[in-house]
Structure formats: C-alpha cells, structure tokens
C-alpha cells in the first residue's frame, strides 16, 4: 500500500487532501519517508534518460501527402508496404501456429475374409477414401501397410464394395452417424 501512495505522489495523481495525508505520513514514519526519497531519486534517474534526448519524428509526413483542400491522403506506396507487411506477418503466424512434429509411422492392417472378392479400408488416415487391400496367399487374409500419424484413428473395412464392417480384432469401436461401426486405434508417438 505504501508503494501505491508513493507512486501516486510521484505521478501527481493525488488530490490536495490526499497530499496532506501523504506528507503527514512521511513526517510520522521514518522508514516510509526514506523509502519515498529513494523512489523519488530512482524516478529522477529514470526521467533523465542518462542524458540522451530522443528526437520526436512526425511520421505522418512520410506516409501521407496534403491535398489542396487541406485533407491528408495516405501515399499508395506506404499503404502497399503496410499491406504486404501485414500479409507476411499473417502468413508467418499461420504457418508456425499450425506447425506440428510430422512423425509418421506405418501400421499393418490385416483382415480374414476368405469369401471376399475385394476388401478395402477407409478411415481417418485415408480421409475416408477407400483403399484396396492386398490378398495374401490362399487362406483368405487381406492386408495393407499404411502411413499413420500419432493420433486416435477410426476406420472400417468394406467387403466387396458393399458390406461395411469393423475390425473384429480391435476392441474399441463406435457407431457413426451413418449407422456403421468404426474401429478405433490409438497410435502413440515413440
């Protein structure tokens, strides 16, 4: 609270009654008086800016021109430069804000469907576009190795371009808004 009073006094933000109370407090309290003097000396140093005078510059003269009717107009080049700088800043912020570590893993998907003519997989990692799986051997297994990012992914198998099923070997699943059941896998970053 004491620093607040001192700051108000230095910045000349006290009314006359508050100034009277402040002076009475200084005379009654020696440590408060010394702290006030120290802070005023510090403020004096800060205001002196170590002998350096910073010249003021009217930048409106550089950015605009005065028409005969007395109105100021912004120079087109200044406007274009400002617009380009703002666009560059916006681009830089959007690029760095969306930057993520792009670790990509491969995941092998396998399904046993001996009667199937074709098996496709569609999921969040394929943007829900069906990708044809490869038939392996003669025992009815279908497989594919896909690139996936560390995340939670949902997917389904499409049998003969007609039947949509979840992966029977994956424990987690959910029903989507179309009535199909999607399997859920979680790929963790290593």
C-alpha positions in Angstrom: 0.0 0.0 0.0 2.9 2.4 0.8 4.4 2.0 -2.7 1.0 2.9 -4.2 0.9 6.2 -2.2 4.5 7.0 -3.3 3.7 6.2 -6.9 0.6 8.4 -6.8 2.6 11.2 -5.3 5.4 11.0 -7.9 2.9 10.9 -10.8 1.0 13.8 -9.3 -2.2 11.8 -9.1 -3.2 12.8 -5.5 -5.8 15.4 -4.7 -5.0 18.1 -2.2 -6.5 16.2 0.8 -4.5 13.1 -0.2 -1.3 15.1 -0.5 -1.8 16.4 3.1 -2.3 12.8 4.4 0.8 11.7 2.4 3.0 14.5 3.9 1.7 13.7 7.4 2.6 10.0 6.9 6.1 10.9 5.8 6.7 13.0 8.9 5.3 10.4 11.2 7.0 7.3 9.7 10.8 7.5 9.2 11.2 4.2 7.1 8.3 5.4 4.9 10.0 8.7 4.5 13.3 7.1 3.5 11.5 4.8 1.0 9.7 7.7 -0.5 13.0 9.6 -1.0 14.7 6.5 -2.5 11.8 6.0 -5.0 11.8 9.7 -6.0 15.5 9.6 -6.6 15.0 6.5 -8.8 12.3 8.2 -10.7 14.6 11.2 -11.2 17.2 8.9 -12.8 14.6 7.3 -15.0 13.3 10.6 -16.3 16.8 11.9 -17.0 17.3 9.0 -19.6 21.0 9.2 -18.9 21.4 12.5 -20.8 20.1 11.1 -24.0 17.4 13.0 -25.8 15.2 11.0 -28.2 14.1 13.2 -31.1 10.5 13.1 -32.0 9.6 12.4 -35.6 6.3 13.1 -37.3 5.8 10.0 -39.4 2.6 11.3 -40.9 4.7 13.5 -43.2 6.3 10.3 -44.6 3.1 8.3 -45.0 0.7 10.9 -46.4 0.5 14.0 -48.6 -1.7 17.0 -48.3 -4.1 17.9 -51.0 -5.1 21.4 -51.9 -8.3 21.1 -49.9 -6.3 20.5 -46.8 -7.0 16.8 -46.4 -4.3 14.3 -45.9 -4.2 11.2 -48.0 -2.0 8.1 -47.4 0.6 7.6 -50.1 -0.2 4.5 -52.1 3.3 3.0 -51.7 3.0 3.3 -47.9 -0.3 1.5 -48.0 1.0 -1.3 -50.2 4.1 -1.7 -48.0 1.9 -1.9 -44.9 -0.4 -4.4 -46.5 2.5 -6.6 -47.6 4.0 -6.5 -44.1 0.6 -7.4 -42.6 0.2 -10.2 -45.1 3.6 -11.6 -44.4 3.0 -11.4 -40.6 -0.3 -13.2 -41.0 1.3 -15.9 -43.2 4.2 -16.4 -40.7 1.8 -16.7 -37.8 -0.5 -19.2 -39.5 2.5 -21.4 -40.7 4.1 -21.5 -37.2 0.8 -21.9 -35.4 -0.1 -25.0 -37.5 3.4 -26.5 -37.4 3.5 -29.9 -35.7 6.1 -32.5 -35.5 5.4 -34.6 -38.5 6.2 -38.1 -37.2 4.7 -40.7 -39.5 4.5 -44.4 -38.7 3.4 -47.4 -40.7 0.7 -49.7 -39.5 -0.2 -53.1 -40.9 -3.9 -53.8 -41.2 -4.9 -57.5 -41.6 -8.4 -59.0 -42.0 -9.5 -62.6 -42.5 -12.3 -62.7 -45.2 -11.9 -65.9 -47.3 -15.1 -65.4 -49.2 -14.4 -61.8 -50.2 -13.7 -60.8 -53.8 -12.3 -57.4 -52.7 -11.5 -55.8 -49.4 -11.0 -52.1 -48.9 -10.1 -50.0 -45.9 -11.4 -46.4 -45.3 -10.6 -44.3 -42.2 -9.5 -41.0 -40.8 -5.9 -41.8 -42.0 -7.2 -42.1 -45.7 -9.5 -39.1 -45.4 -12.3 -41.8 -45.6 -11.3 -42.6 -49.2 -11.4 -46.4 -49.7 -8.0 -48.0 -50.3 -7.9 -51.5 -51.9 -6.2 -54.1 -49.6 -3.9 -56.9 -51.0 -5.0 -60.6 -50.8 -2.1 -62.7 -49.3 -1.9 -66.3 -50.1 -4.9 -68.7 -50.5 -6.2 -68.7 -46.9 -8.3 -65.6 -47.2 -6.2 -63.0 -45.5 -6.2 -59.4 -46.7 -3.5 -56.9 -45.7 -2.2 -53.4 -46.3 0.5 -51.3 -44.7 -0.4 -47.6 -44.4 1.2 -44.5 -43.1 -0.4 -43.0 -40.0 0.3 -40.2 -37.7 0.3 -40.5 -33.9 -3.3 -39.9 -33.0 -6.6 -41.6 -32.5 -7.9 -43.1 -35.8 -11.2 -44.5 -36.8 -11.6 -47.0 -39.7 -13.8 -49.7 -41.3 -13.4 -52.4 -43.8 -15.5 -52.5 -47.0 -16.2 -56.1 -48.3 -17.0 -56.4 -52.0 -17.7 -52.7 -52.2 -20.9 -53.3 -50.3 -20.6 -54.6 -46.7 -19.0 -52.3 -44.1 -17.6 -53.9 -41.0 -15.4 -53.0 -38.1 -12.1 -54.8 -37.4 -13.0 -57.9 -35.3 -9.6 -57.8 -33.7 -9.8 -54.3 -32.4 -11.5 -53.8 -29.0 -12.5 -50.1 -29.3 -15.3 -49.2 -31.7 -18.1 -46.7 -32.2 -21.2 -46.3 -34.3 -21.0 -43.3 -36.7 -23.8 -41.0 -37.9 -24.4 -43.3 -40.9 -25.1 -46.3 -38.8 -21.8 -48.1 -39.5 -19.5 -49.3 -36.8 -15.9 -48.0 -36.9 -12.9 -49.5 -35.2 -10.7 -47.1 -33.1 -7.0 -47.4 -32.8 -4.6 -45.2 -31.0 -1.1 -44.7 -32.5 1.3 -43.4 -29.8 4.4 -41.5 -30.5 7.5 -43.4 -29.7 
